[in-house]
Amino acid sequence: MAHAYQGWPGIVRTGLGGVLFVLVLRIFGSLYPAIALHVLIDLAAGLVGWLALREPRSAAGTAPG
């Protein structure tokens, strides 16, 4: 329910991600691979967010201003 702010689609996606983490846990018999996968997913999402929200560069390759 911690992802309820994302609405029902976010809850469903998060639930499916949880199922994936449980499968990883069952396959490897350890929580560490699931933690590592979660870290990789968070890093990738952070990178995408940073790339999407960073200041645009001008055509000359310098920041405006």
PDBQT receptor file of N, H, CA, C and O in Angstrom, charges set to zero:
ATOM      1  N   MET A   1       0.819  -1.202   0.000  1.00  0.00    +0.000 N 
ATOM      2  CA  MET A   1       0.000   0.000   0.000  1.00  0.00    +0.000 C 
ATOM      3  C   MET A   1       0.860   1.263   0.000  1.00  0.00    +0.000 C 
ATOM      4  O   MET A   1       0.344   2.368  -0.162  1.00  0.00    +0.000 OA
ATOM      5  N   ALA A   2       2.166   1.098   0.180  1.00  0.00    +0.000 N 
ATOM      6  H   ALA A   2       2.585   0.199   0.312  1.00  0.00    +0.000 HD
ATOM      7  CA  ALA A   2       3.040   2.270   0.182  1.00  0.00    +0.000 C 
ATOM      8  C   ALA A   2       3.084   2.937  -1.188  1.00  0.00    +0.000 C 
ATOM      9  O   ALA A   2       3.494   4.092  -1.301  1.00  0.00    +0.000 OA
ATOM     10  N   HIS A   3       2.668   2.225  -2.224  1.00  0.00    +0.000 N 
ATOM     11  H   HIS A   3       2.334   1.286  -2.133  1.00  0.00    +0.000 HD
ATOM     12  CA  HIS A   3       2.665   2.789  -3.572  1.00  0.00    +0.000 C 
ATOM     13  C   HIS A   3       1.261   3.218  -4.008  1.00  0.00    +0.000 C 
ATOM     14  O   HIS A   3       1.026   3.419  -5.200  1.00  0.00    +0.000 OA
ATOM     15  N   ALA A   4       0.347   3.358  -3.085  1.00  0.00    +0.000 N 
ATOM     16  H   ALA A   4       0.537   3.194  -2.117  1.00  0.00    +0.000 HD
ATOM     17  CA  ALA A   4      -1.032   3.741  -3.417  1.00  0.00    +0.000 C 
ATOM     18  C   ALA A   4      -1.101   5.111  -4.063  1.00  0.00    +0.000 C 
ATOM     19  O   ALA A   4      -2.035   5.390  -4.815  1.00  0.00    +0.000 OA
ATOM     20  N   TYR A   5      -0.126   5.978  -3.783  1.00  0.00    +0.000 N 
ATOM     21  H   TYR A   5       0.632   5.751  -3.172  1.00  0.00    +0.000 HD
ATOM     22  CA  TYR A   5      -0.121   7.311  -4.388  1.00  0.00    +0.000 C 
ATOM     23  C   TYR A   5       0.017   7.238  -5.911  1.00  0.00    +0.000 C 
ATOM     24  O   TYR A   5      -0.269   8.217  -6.601  1.00  0.00    +0.000 OA
ATOM     25  N   GLN A   6       0.449   6.095  -6.440  1.00  0.00    +0.000 N 
ATOM     26  H   GLN A   6       0.681   5.300  -5.880  1.00  0.00    +0.000 HD
ATOM     27  CA  GLN A   6       0.598   5.917  -7.881  1.00  0.00    +0.000 C 
ATOM     28  C   GLN A   6      -0.706   5.488  -8.549  1.00  0.00    +0.000 C 
ATOM     29  O   GLN A   6      -0.763   5.375  -9.773  1.00  0.00    +0.000 OA
ATOM     30  N   GLY A   7      -1.741   5.251  -7.769  1.00  0.00    +0.000 N 
ATOM     31  H   GLY A   7      -1.695   5.342  -6.775  1.00  0.00    +0.000 HD
ATOM     32  CA  GLY A   7      -3.013   4.797  -8.315  1.00  0.00    +0.000 C 
ATOM     33  C   GLY A   7      -2.972   3.298  -8.571  1.00  0.00    +0.000 C 
ATOM     34  O   GLY A   7      -1.959   2.639  -8.335  1.00  0.00    +0.000 OA
ATOM     35  N   TRP A   8      -4.094   2.771  -9.060  1.00  0.00    +0.000 N 
ATOM     36  H   TRP A   8      -4.916   3.306  -9.252  1.00  0.00    +0.000 HD
ATOM     37  CA  TRP A   8      -4.193   1.329  -9.280  1.00  0.00    +0.000 C 
ATOM     38  C   TRP A   8      -3.147   0.787 -10.259  1.00  0.00    +0.000 C 
ATOM     39  O   TRP A   8      -2.597  -0.285 -10.010  1.00  0.00    +0.000 OA
ATOM     40  N   PRO A   9      -2.854   1.479 -11.355  1.00  0.00    +0.000 N 
ATOM     41  CA  PRO A   9      -1.806   0.933 -12.239  1.00  0.00    +0.000 C 
ATOM     42  C   PRO A   9      -0.455   0.801 -11.533  1.00  0.00    +0.000 C 
ATOM     43  O   PRO A   9       0.264  -0.175 -11.747  1.00  0.00    +0.000 OA
ATOM     44  N   GLY A  10      -0.112   1.773 -10.701  1.00  0.00    +0.000 N 
ATOM     45  H   GLY A  10      -0.696   2.566 -10.528  1.00  0.00    +0.000 HD
ATOM     46  CA  GLY A  10       1.143   1.702  -9.958  1.00  0.00    +0.000 C 
ATOM     47  C   GLY A  10       1.137   0.587  -8.933  1.00  0.00    +0.000 C 
ATOM     48  O   GLY A  10       2.156  -0.073  -8.726  1.00  0.00    +0.000 OA
ATOM     49  N   ILE A  11       0.005   0.370  -8.293  1.00  0.00    +0.000 N 
ATOM     50  H   ILE A  11      -0.823   0.906  -8.461  1.00  0.00    +0.000 HD
ATOM     51  CA  ILE A  11      -0.118  -0.711  -7.316  1.00  0.00    +0.000 C 
ATOM     52  C   ILE A  11       0.057  -2.062  -8.007  1.00  0.00    +0.000 C 
ATOM     53  O   ILE A  11       0.746  -2.942  -7.491  1.00  0.00    +0.000 OA
ATOM     54  N   VAL A  12      -0.565  -2.223  -9.167  1.00  0.00    +0.000 N 
ATOM     55  H   VAL A  12      -1.125  -1.508  -9.586  1.00  0.00    +0.000 HD
ATOM     56  CA  VAL A  12      -0.454  -3.488  -9.908  1.00  0.00    +0.000 C 
ATOM     57  C   VAL A  12       0.995  -3.705 -10.366  1.00  0.00    +0.000 C 
ATOM     58  O   VAL A  12       1.532  -4.802 -10.208  1.00  0.00    +0.000 OA
ATOM     59  N   ARG A  13       1.626  -2.676 -10.927  1.00  0.00    +0.000 N 
ATOM     60  H   ARG A  13       1.189  -1.785 -11.055  1.00  0.00    +0.000 HD
ATOM     61  CA  ARG A  13       3.029  -2.812 -11.364  1.00  0.00    +0.000 C 
ATOM     62  C   ARG A  13       3.945  -3.133 -10.193  1.00  0.00    +0.000 C 
ATOM     63  O   ARG A  13       4.842  -3.967 -10.315  1.00  0.00    +0.000 OA
ATOM     64  N   THR A  14       3.725  -2.478  -9.065  1.00  0.00    +0.000 N 
ATOM     65  H   THR A  14       2.996  -1.800  -8.966  1.00  0.00    +0.000 HD
ATOM     66  CA  THR A  14       4.538  -2.736  -7.885  1.00  0.00    +0.000 C 
ATOM     67  C   THR A  14       4.310  -4.161  -7.376  1.00  0.00    +0.000 C 
ATOM     68  O   THR A  14       5.251  -4.832  -6.954  1.00  0.00    +0.000 OA
ATOM     69  N   GLY A  15       3.066  -4.614  -7.419  1.00  0.00    +0.000 N 
ATOM     70  H   GLY A  15       2.301  -4.069  -7.762  1.00  0.00    +0.000 HD
ATOM     71  CA  GLY A  15       2.761  -5.991  -7.011  1.00  0.00    +0.000 C 
ATOM     72  C   GLY A  15       3.448  -7.003  -7.908  1.00  0.00    +0.000 C 
ATOM     73  O   GLY A  15       3.967  -8.011  -7.427  1.00  0.00    +0.000 OA
ATOM     74  N   LEU A  16       3.455  -6.741  -9.218  1.00  0.00    +0.000 N 
ATOM     75  H   LEU A  16       3.034  -5.923  -9.608  1.00  0.00    +0.000 HD
ATOM     76  CA  LEU A  16       4.148  -7.644 -10.148  1.00  0.00    +0.000 C 
ATOM     77  C   LEU A  16       5.654  -7.619  -9.904  1.00  0.00    +0.000 C 
ATOM     78  O   LEU A  16       6.320  -8.649 -10.003  1.00  0.00    +0.000 OA
ATOM     79  N   GLY A  17       6.179  -6.458  -9.589  1.00  0.00    +0.000 N 
ATOM     80  H   GLY A  17       5.638  -5.621  -9.508  1.00  0.00    +0.000 HD
ATOM     81  CA  GLY A  17       7.596  -6.371  -9.221  1.00  0.00    +0.000 C 
ATOM     82  C   GLY A  17       7.879  -7.178  -7.968  1.00  0.00    +0.000 C 
ATOM     83  O   GLY A  17       8.915  -7.837  -7.874  1.00  0.00    +0.000 OA
ATOM     84  N   GLY A  18       6.978  -7.132  -7.012  1.00  0.00    +0.000 N 
ATOM     85  H   GLY A  18       6.137  -6.597  -7.089  1.00  0.00    +0.000 HD
ATOM     86  CA  GLY A  18       7.116  -7.930  -5.799  1.00  0.00    +0.000 C 
ATOM     87  C   GLY A  18       7.143  -9.421  -6.092  1.00  0.00    +0.000 C 
ATOM     88  O   GLY A  18       7.911 -10.172  -5.491  1.00  0.00    +0.000 OA
ATOM     89  N   VAL A  19       6.298  -9.836  -7.020  1.00  0.00    +0.000 N 
ATOM     90  H   VAL A  19       5.674  -9.226  -7.508  1.00  0.00    +0.000 HD
ATOM     91  CA  VAL A  19       6.305 -11.243  -7.436  1.00  0.00    +0.000 C 
ATOM     92  C   VAL A  19       7.660 -11.601  -8.041  1.00  0.00    +0.000 C 
ATOM     93  O   VAL A  19       8.200 -12.672  -7.765  1.00  0.00    +0.000 OA
ATOM     94  N   LEU A  20       8.206 -10.716  -8.857  1.00  0.00    +0.000 N 
ATOM     95  H   LEU A  20       7.768  -9.845  -9.080  1.00  0.00    +0.000 HD
ATOM     96  CA  LEU A  20       9.536 -10.940  -9.435  1.00  0.00    +0.000 C 
ATOM     97  C   LEU A  20      10.589 -11.088  -8.337  1.00  0.00    +0.000 C 
ATOM     98  O   LEU A  20      11.428 -11.986  -8.405  1.00  0.00    +0.000 OA
ATOM     99  N   PHE A  21      10.554 -10.218  -7.331  1.00  0.00    +0.000 N 
ATOM    100  H   PHE A  21       9.872  -9.489  -7.276  1.00  0.00    +0.000 HD
ATOM    101  CA  PHE A  21      11.516 -10.299  -6.244  1.00  0.00    +0.000 C 
ATOM    102  C   PHE A  21      11.374 -11.604  -5.461  1.00  0.00    +0.000 C 
ATOM    103  O   PHE A  21      12.373 -12.191  -5.045  1.00  0.00    +0.000 OA
ATOM    104  N   VAL A  22      10.136 -12.057  -5.259  1.00  0.00    +0.000 N 
ATOM    105  H   VAL A  22       9.324 -11.579  -5.596  1.00  0.00    +0.000 HD
ATOM    106  CA  VAL A  22       9.923 -13.333  -4.564  1.00  0.00    +0.000 C 
ATOM    107  C   VAL A  22      10.485 -14.488  -5.397  1.00  0.00    +0.000 C 
ATOM    108  O   VAL A  22      11.088 -15.411  -4.850  1.00  0.00    +0.000 OA
ATOM    109  N   LEU A  23      10.290 -14.439  -6.712  1.00  0.00    +0.000 N 
ATOM    110  H   LEU A  23       9.800 -13.689  -7.156  1.00  0.00    +0.000 HD
ATOM    111  CA  LEU A  23      10.863 -15.481  -7.571  1.00  0.00    +0.000 C 
ATOM    112  C   LEU A  23      12.383 -15.495  -7.478  1.00  0.00    +0.000 C 
ATOM    113  O   LEU A  23      12.992 -16.561  -7.389  1.00  0.00    +0.000 OA
ATOM    114  N   VAL A  24      12.998 -14.316  -7.499  1.00  0.00    +0.000 N 
ATOM    115  H   VAL A  24      12.504 -13.449  -7.572  1.00  0.00    +0.000 HD
ATOM    116  CA  VAL A  24      14.455 -14.225  -7.361  1.00  0.00    +0.000 C 
ATOM    117  C   VAL A  24      14.878 -14.807  -6.008  1.00  0.00    +0.000 C 
ATOM    118  O   VAL A  24      15.865 -15.538  -5.929  1.00  0.00    +0.000 OA
ATOM    119  N   LEU A  25      14.140 -14.487  -4.954  1.00  0.00    +0.000 N 
ATOM    120  H   LEU A  25      13.338 -13.894  -5.018  1.00  0.00    +0.000 HD
ATOM    121  CA  LEU A  25      14.424 -15.021  -3.628  1.00  0.00    +0.000 C 
ATOM    122  C   LEU A  25      14.337 -16.546  -3.614  1.00  0.00    +0.000 C 
ATOM    123  O   LEU A  25      15.203 -17.220  -3.056  1.00  0.00    +0.000 OA
ATOM    124  N   ARG A  26      13.296 -17.075  -4.224  1.00  0.00    +0.000 N 
ATOM    125  H   ARG A  26      12.593 -16.527  -4.677  1.00  0.00    +0.000 HD
ATOM    126  CA  ARG A  26      13.111 -18.534  -4.236  1.00  0.00    +0.000 C 
ATOM    127  C   ARG A  26      14.188 -19.232  -5.075  1.00  0.00    +0.000 C 
ATOM    128  O   ARG A  26      14.662 -20.307  -4.708  1.00  0.00    +0.000 OA
ATOM    129  N   ILE A  27      14.568 -18.626  -6.188  1.00  0.00    +0.000 N 
ATOM    130  H   ILE A  27      14.183 -17.752  -6.486  1.00  0.00    +0.000 HD
ATOM    131  CA  ILE A  27      15.570 -19.233  -7.068  1.00  0.00    +0.000 C 
ATOM    132  C   ILE A  27      16.937 -19.259  -6.390  1.00  0.00    +0.000 C 
ATOM    133  O   ILE A  27      17.621 -20.282  -6.411  1.00  0.00    +0.000 OA
ATOM    134  N   PHE A  28      17.334 -18.148  -5.793  1.00  0.00    +0.000 N 
ATOM    135  H   PHE A  28      16.778 -17.317  -5.775  1.00  0.00    +0.000 HD
ATOM    136  CA  PHE A  28      18.674 -18.040  -5.231  1.00  0.00    +0.000 C 
ATOM    137  C   PHE A  28      18.746 -18.408  -3.746  1.00  0.00    +0.000 C 
ATOM    138  O   PHE A  28      19.834 -18.642  -3.220  1.00  0.00    +0.000 OA
ATOM    139  N   GLY A  29      17.605 -18.459  -3.077  1.00  0.00    +0.000 N 
ATOM    140  H   GLY A  29      16.722 -18.268  -3.505  1.00  0.00    +0.000 HD
ATOM    141  CA  GLY A  29      17.595 -18.834  -1.674  1.00  0.00    +0.000 C 
ATOM    142  C   GLY A  29      18.206 -17.783  -0.760  1.00  0.00    +0.000 C 
ATOM    143  O   GLY A  29      18.580 -18.079   0.375  1.00  0.00    +0.000 OA
ATOM    144  N   SER A  30      18.306 -16.567  -1.253  1.00  0.00    +0.000 N 
ATOM    145  H   SER A  30      18.002 -16.327  -2.175  1.00  0.00    +0.000 HD
ATOM    146  CA  SER A  30      18.889 -15.476  -0.469  1.00  0.00    +0.000 C 
ATOM    147  C   SER A  30      18.195 -14.178  -0.841  1.00  0.00    +0.000 C 
ATOM    148  O   SER A  30      17.739 -13.998  -1.970  1.00  0.00    +0.000 OA
ATOM    149  N   LEU A  31      18.125 -13.293   0.117  1.00  0.00    +0.000 N 
ATOM    150  H   LEU A  31      18.495 -13.439   1.034  1.00  0.00    +0.000 HD
ATOM    151  CA  LEU A  31      17.505 -11.992  -0.127  1.00  0.00    +0.000 C 
ATOM    152  C   LEU A  31      18.434 -11.045  -0.884  1.00  0.00    +0.000 C 
ATOM    153  O   LEU A  31      17.968 -10.105  -1.528  1.00  0.00    +0.000 OA
ATOM    154  N   TYR A  32      19.742 -11.286  -0.810  1.00  0.00    +0.000 N 
ATOM    155  H   TYR A  32      20.120 -12.049  -0.286  1.00  0.00    +0.000 HD
ATOM    156  CA  TYR A  32      20.714 -10.359  -1.409  1.00  0.00    +0.000 C 
ATOM    157  C   TYR A  32      20.555 -10.161  -2.917  1.00  0.00    +0.000 C 
ATOM    158  O   TYR A  32      20.653  -9.021  -3.371  1.00  0.00    +0.000 OA
ATOM    159  N   PRO A  33      20.316 -11.200  -3.718  1.00  0.00    +0.000 N 
ATOM    160  CA  PRO A  33      20.100 -10.943  -5.151  1.00  0.00    +0.000 C 
ATOM    161  C   PRO A  33      18.867 -10.072  -5.416  1.00  0.00    +0.000 C 
ATOM    162  O   PRO A  33      18.880  -9.236  -6.320  1.00  0.00    +0.000 OA
ATOM    163  N   ALA A  34      17.816 -10.264  -4.638  1.00  0.00    +0.000 N 
ATOM    164  H   ALA A  34      17.805 -10.942  -3.904  1.00  0.00    +0.000 HD
ATOM    165  CA  ALA A  34      16.615  -9.426  -4.801  1.00  0.00    +0.000 C 
ATOM    166  C   ALA A  34      16.913  -7.982  -4.411  1.00  0.00    +0.000 C 
ATOM    167  O   ALA A  34      16.426  -7.050  -5.052  1.00  0.00    +0.000 OA
ATOM    168  N   ILE A  35      17.713  -7.795  -3.361  1.00  0.00    +0.000 N 
ATOM    169  H   ILE A  35      18.108  -8.552  -2.840  1.00  0.00    +0.000 HD
ATOM    170  CA  ILE A  35      18.110  -6.442  -2.956  1.00  0.00    +0.000 C 
ATOM    171  C   ILE A  35      18.935  -5.796  -4.063  1.00  0.00    +0.000 C 
ATOM    172  O   ILE A  35      18.721  -4.635  -4.412  1.00  0.00    +0.000 OA
ATOM    173  N   ALA A  36      19.888  -6.562  -4.616  1.00  0.00    +0.000 N 
ATOM    174  H   ALA A  36      20.062  -7.505  -4.333  1.00  0.00    +0.000 HD
ATOM    175  CA  ALA A  36      20.725  -6.032  -5.698  1.00  0.00    +0.000 C 
ATOM    176  C   ALA A  36      19.878  -5.655  -6.910  1.00  0.00    +0.000 C 
ATOM    177  O   ALA A  36      20.113  -4.619  -7.532  1.00  0.00    +0.000 OA
ATOM    178  N   LEU A  37      18.897  -6.488  -7.248  1.00  0.00    +0.000 N 
ATOM    179  H   LEU A  37      18.706  -7.329  -6.742  1.00  0.00    +0.000 HD
ATOM    180  CA  LEU A  37      18.005  -6.176  -8.368  1.00  0.00    +0.000 C 
ATOM    181  C   LEU A  37      17.223  -4.897  -8.087  1.00  0.00    +0.000 C 
ATOM    182  O   LEU A  37      17.067  -4.059  -8.976  1.00  0.00    +0.000 OA
ATOM    183  N   HIS A  38      16.738  -4.741  -6.873  1.00  0.00    +0.000 N 
ATOM    184  H   HIS A  38      16.865  -5.421  -6.151  1.00  0.00    +0.000 HD
ATOM    185  CA  HIS A  38      15.993  -3.531  -6.502  1.00  0.00    +0.000 C 
ATOM    186  C   HIS A  38      16.891  -2.304  -6.622  1.00  0.00    +0.000 C 
ATOM    187  O   HIS A  38      16.454  -1.261  -7.107  1.00  0.00    +0.000 OA
ATOM    188  N   VAL A  39      18.140  -2.421  -6.185  1.00  0.00    +0.000 N 
ATOM    189  H   VAL A  39      18.495  -3.268  -5.791  1.00  0.00    +0.000 HD
ATOM    190  CA  VAL A  39      19.087  -1.302  -6.298  1.00  0.00    +0.000 C 
ATOM    191  C   VAL A  39      19.297  -0.935  -7.762  1.00  0.00    +0.000 C 
ATOM    192  O   VAL A  39      19.291   0.246  -8.110  1.00  0.00    +0.000 OA
ATOM    193  N   LEU A  40      19.480  -1.928  -8.618  1.00  0.00    +0.000 N 
ATOM    194  H   LEU A  40      19.484  -2.887  -8.335  1.00  0.00    +0.000 HD
ATOM    195  CA  LEU A  40      19.678  -1.657 -10.045  1.00  0.00    +0.000 C 
ATOM    196  C   LEU A  40      18.462  -0.979 -10.665  1.00  0.00    +0.000 C 
ATOM    197  O   LEU A  40      18.604  -0.057 -11.469  1.00  0.00    +0.000 OA
ATOM    198  N   ILE A  41      17.278  -1.430 -10.295  1.00  0.00    +0.000 N 
ATOM    199  H   ILE A  41      17.163  -2.179  -9.642  1.00  0.00    +0.000 HD
ATOM    200  CA  ILE A  41      16.049  -0.821 -10.813  1.00  0.00    +0.000 C 
ATOM    201  C   ILE A  41      15.957   0.636 -10.343  1.00  0.00    +0.000 C 
ATOM    202  O   ILE A  41      15.621   1.521 -11.129  1.00  0.00    +0.000 OA
ATOM    203  N   ASP A  42      16.255   0.883  -9.064  1.00  0.00    +0.000 N 
ATOM    204  H   ASP A  42      16.528   0.163  -8.425  1.00  0.00    +0.000 HD
ATOM    205  CA  ASP A  42      16.200   2.254  -8.532  1.00  0.00    +0.000 C 
ATOM    206  C   ASP A  42      17.243   3.150  -9.201  1.00  0.00    +0.000 C 
ATOM    207  O   ASP A  42      16.950   4.299  -9.531  1.00  0.00    +0.000 OA
ATOM    208  N   LEU A  43      18.453   2.635  -9.404  1.00  0.00    +0.000 N 
ATOM    209  H   LEU A  43      18.691   1.701  -9.137  1.00  0.00    +0.000 HD
ATOM    210  CA  LEU A  43      19.488   3.427 -10.070  1.00  0.00    +0.000 C 
ATOM    211  C   LEU A  43      19.089   3.766 -11.505  1.00  0.00    +0.000 C 
ATOM    212  O   LEU A  43      19.287   4.894 -11.957  1.00  0.00    +0.000 OA
ATOM    213  N   ALA A  44      18.530   2.795 -12.217  1.00  0.00    +0.000 N 
ATOM    214  H   ALA A  44      18.368   1.879 -11.851  1.00  0.00    +0.000 HD
ATOM    215  CA  ALA A  44      18.097   3.044 -13.592  1.00  0.00    +0.000 C 
ATOM    216  C   ALA A  44      16.981   4.087 -13.628  1.00  0.00    +0.000 C 
ATOM    217  O   ALA A  44      16.989   4.976 -14.479  1.00  0.00    +0.000 OA
ATOM    218  N   ALA A  45      16.032   3.981 -12.718  1.00  0.00    +0.000 N 
ATOM    219  H   ALA A  45      16.025   3.259 -12.027  1.00  0.00    +0.000 HD
ATOM    220  CA  ALA A  45      14.941   4.966 -12.667  1.00  0.00    +0.000 C 
ATOM    221  C   ALA A  45      15.476   6.349 -12.317  1.00  0.00    +0.000 C 
ATOM    222  O   ALA A  45      15.027   7.352 -12.873  1.00  0.00    +0.000 OA
ATOM    223  N   GLY A  46      16.428   6.403 -11.402  1.00  0.00    +0.000 N 
ATOM    224  H   GLY A  46      16.793   5.589 -10.951  1.00  0.00    +0.000 HD
ATOM    225  CA  GLY A  46      17.029   7.682 -11.043  1.00  0.00    +0.000 C 
ATOM    226  C   GLY A  46      17.777   8.305 -12.206  1.00  0.00    +0.000 C 
ATOM    227  O   GLY A  46      17.705   9.515 -12.419  1.00  0.00    +0.000 OA
ATOM    228  N   LEU A  47      18.494   7.485 -12.959  1.00  0.00    +0.000 N 
ATOM    229  H   LEU A  47      18.552   6.502 -12.786  1.00  0.00    +0.000 HD
ATOM    230  CA  LEU A  47      19.221   7.980 -14.127  1.00  0.00    +0.000 C 
ATOM    231  C   LEU A  47      18.262   8.516 -15.181  1.00  0.00    +0.000 C 
ATOM    232  O   LEU A  47      18.495   9.582 -15.752  1.00  0.00    +0.000 OA
ATOM    233  N   VAL A  48      17.188   7.784 -15.438  1.00  0.00    +0.000 N 
ATOM    234  H   VAL A  48      16.999   6.918 -14.974  1.00  0.00    +0.000 HD
ATOM    235  CA  VAL A  48      16.198   8.238 -16.412  1.00  0.00    +0.000 C 
ATOM    236  C   VAL A  48      15.581   9.559 -15.958  1.00  0.00    +0.000 C 
ATOM    237  O   VAL A  48      15.412  10.476 -16.761  1.00  0.00    +0.000 OA
ATOM    238  N   GLY A  49      15.246   9.655 -14.674  1.00  0.00    +0.000 N 
ATOM    239  H   GLY A  49      15.383   8.910 -14.021  1.00  0.00    +0.000 HD
ATOM    240  CA  GLY A  49      14.684  10.898 -14.151  1.00  0.00    +0.000 C 
ATOM    241  C   GLY A  49      15.657  12.052 -14.261  1.00  0.00    +0.000 C 
ATOM    242  O   GLY A  49      15.276  13.158 -14.643  1.00  0.00    +0.000 OA
ATOM    243  N   TRP A  50      16.927  11.797 -13.925  1.00  0.00    +0.000 N 
ATOM    244  H   TRP A  50      17.237  10.898 -13.615  1.00  0.00    +0.000 HD
ATOM    245  CA  TRP A  50      17.940  12.845 -14.025  1.00  0.00    +0.000 C 
ATOM    246  C   TRP A  50      18.111  13.308 -15.468  1.00  0.00    +0.000 C 
ATOM    247  O   TRP A  50      18.192  14.508 -15.730  1.00  0.00    +0.000 OA
ATOM    248  N   LEU A  51      18.168  12.361 -16.404  1.00  0.00    +0.000 N 
ATOM    249  H   LEU A  51      18.102  11.387 -16.190  1.00  0.00    +0.000 HD
ATOM    250  CA  LEU A  51      18.318  12.722 -17.816  1.00  0.00    +0.000 C 
ATOM    251  C   LEU A  51      17.113  13.518 -18.322  1.00  0.00    +0.000 C 
ATOM    252  O   LEU A  51      17.264  14.438 -19.126  1.00  0.00    +0.000 OA
ATOM    253  N   ALA A  52      15.927  13.160 -17.849  1.00  0.00    +0.000 N 
ATOM    254  H   ALA A  52      15.805  12.413 -17.197  1.00  0.00    +0.000 HD
ATOM    255  CA  ALA A  52      14.715  13.841 -18.308  1.00  0.00    +0.000 C 
ATOM    256  C   ALA A  52      14.583  15.239 -17.722  1.00  0.00    +0.000 C 
ATOM    257  O   ALA A  52      14.001  16.119 -18.357  1.00  0.00    +0.000 OA
ATOM    258  N   LEU A  53      15.111  15.459 -16.527  1.00  0.00    +0.000 N 
ATOM    259  H   LEU A  53      15.584  14.745 -16.011  1.00  0.00    +0.000 HD
ATOM    260  CA  LEU A  53      14.869  16.724 -15.830  1.00  0.00    +0.000 C 
ATOM    261  C   LEU A  53      16.059  17.670 -15.797  1.00  0.00    +0.000 C 
ATOM    262  O   LEU A  53      15.942  18.783 -15.285  1.00  0.00    +0.000 OA
ATOM    263  N   ARG A  54      17.195  17.257 -16.327  1.00  0.00    +0.000 N 
ATOM    264  H   ARG A  54      17.290  16.352 -16.743  1.00  0.00    +0.000 HD
ATOM    265  CA  ARG A  54      18.359  18.144 -16.284  1.00  0.00    +0.000 C 
ATOM    266  C   ARG A  54      18.147  19.336 -17.206  1.00  0.00    +0.000 C 
ATOM    267  O   ARG A  54      17.286  19.310 -18.085  1.00  0.00    +0.000 OA
ATOM    268  N   GLU A  55      18.932  20.367 -16.999  1.00  0.00    +0.000 N 
ATOM    269  H   GLU A  55      19.632  20.387 -16.285  1.00  0.00    +0.000 HD
ATOM    270  CA  GLU A  55      18.784  21.576 -17.804  1.00  0.00    +0.000 C 
ATOM    271  C   GLU A  55      19.180  21.287 -19.252  1.00  0.00    +0.000 C 
ATOM    272  O   GLU A  55      20.183  20.623 -19.516  1.00  0.00    +0.000 OA
ATOM    273  N   PRO A  56      18.375  21.796 -20.181  1.00  0.00    +0.000 N 
ATOM    274  CA  PRO A  56      18.740  21.589 -21.593  1.00  0.00    +0.000 C 
ATOM    275  C   PRO A  56      19.980  22.385 -21.965  1.00  0.00    +0.000 C 
ATOM    276  O   PRO A  56      20.237  23.455 -21.412  1.00  0.00    +0.000 OA
ATOM    277  N   ARG A  57      20.733  21.858 -22.894  1.00  0.00    +0.000 N 
ATOM    278  H   ARG A  57      20.524  20.990 -23.344  1.00  0.00    +0.000 HD
ATOM    279  CA  ARG A  57      21.924  22.557 -23.364  1.00  0.00    +0.000 C 
ATOM    280  C   ARG A  57      21.597  23.259 -24.675  1.00  0.00    +0.000 C 
ATOM    281  O   ARG A  57      20.721  22.828 -25.425  1.00  0.00    +0.000 OA
ATOM    282  N   SER A  58      22.312  24.342 -24.935  1.00  0.00    +0.000 N 
ATOM    283  H   SER A  58      23.023  24.691 -24.325  1.00  0.00    +0.000 HD
ATOM    284  CA  SER A  58      22.112  25.043 -26.200  1.00  0.00    +0.000 C 
ATOM    285  C   SER A  58      22.788  24.258 -27.315  1.00  0.00    +0.000 C 
ATOM    286  O   SER A  58      23.457  23.256 -27.061  1.00  0.00    +0.000 OA
ATOM    287  N   ALA A  59      22.613  24.713 -28.546  1.00  0.00    +0.000 N 
ATOM    288  H   ALA A  59      22.070  25.526 -28.753  1.00  0.00    +0.000 HD
ATOM    289  CA  ALA A  59      23.185  24.023 -29.698  1.00  0.00    +0.000 C 
ATOM    290  C   ALA A  59      24.710  24.032 -29.657  1.00  0.00    +0.000 C 
ATOM    291  O   ALA A  59      25.343  23.137 -30.218  1.00  0.00    +0.000 OA
ATOM    292  N   ALA A  60      25.306  25.019 -29.010  1.00  0.00    +0.000 N 
ATOM    293  H   ALA A  60      24.791  25.746 -28.555  1.00  0.00    +0.000 HD
ATOM    294  CA  ALA A  60      26.766  25.110 -28.932  1.00  0.00    +0.000 C 
ATOM    295  C   ALA A  60      27.337  24.198 -27.853  1.00  0.00    +0.000 C 
ATOM    296  O   ALA A  60      28.555  24.068 -27.735  1.00  0.00    +0.000 OA
ATOM    297  N   GLY A  61      26.467  23.563 -27.063  1.00  0.00    +0.000 N 
ATOM    298  H   GLY A  61      25.478  23.669 -27.159  1.00  0.00    +0.000 HD
ATOM    299  CA  GLY A  61      26.933  22.655 -26.038  1.00  0.00    +0.000 C 
ATOM    300  C   GLY A  61      27.179  23.295 -24.692  1.00  0.00    +0.000 C 
ATOM    301  O   GLY A  61      27.737  22.656 -23.800  1.00  0.00    +0.000 OA
ATOM    302  N   THR A  62      26.778  24.540 -24.524  1.00  0.00    +0.000 N 
ATOM    303  H   THR A  62      26.326  25.060 -25.249  1.00  0.00    +0.000 HD
ATOM    304  CA  THR A  62      26.937  25.214 -23.238  1.00  0.00    +0.000 C 
ATOM    305  C   THR A  62      25.565  25.507 -22.652  1.00  0.00    +0.000 C 
ATOM    306  O   THR A  62      24.571  25.631 -23.368  1.00  0.00    +0.000 OA
ATOM    307  N   ALA A  63      25.541  25.610 -21.360  1.00  0.00    +0.000 N 
ATOM    308  H   ALA A  63      26.348  25.509 -20.778  1.00  0.00    +0.000 HD
ATOM    309  CA  ALA A  63      24.272  25.923 -20.696  1.00  0.00    +0.000 C 
ATOM    310  C   ALA A  63      23.865  27.364 -21.008  1.00  0.00    +0.000 C 
ATOM    311  O   ALA A  63      24.727  28.237 -21.106  1.00  0.00    +0.000 OA
ATOM    312  N   PRO A  64      22.568  27.623 -21.164  1.00  0.00    +0.000 N 
ATOM    313  CA  PRO A  64      22.122  28.988 -21.426  1.00  0.00    +0.000 C 
ATOM    314  C   PRO A  64      22.402  29.894 -20.222  1.00  0.00    +0.000 C 
ATOM    315  O   PRO A  64      22.411  29.454 -19.072  1.00  0.00    +0.000 OA
ATOM    316  N   GLY A  65      22.622  31.144 -20.525  1.00  0.00    +0.000 N 
ATOM    317  H   GLY A  65      22.614  31.501 -21.459  1.00  0.00    +0.000 HD
ATOM    318  CA  GLY A  65      22.777  32.084 -19.426  1.00  0.00    +0.000 C 
ATOM    319  C   GLY A  65      23.912  32.938 -19.640  1.00  0.00    +0.000 C 
ATOM    320  O   GLY A  65      24.201  33.800 -18.811  1.00  0.00    +0.000 OA
TER     321      GLY A  65
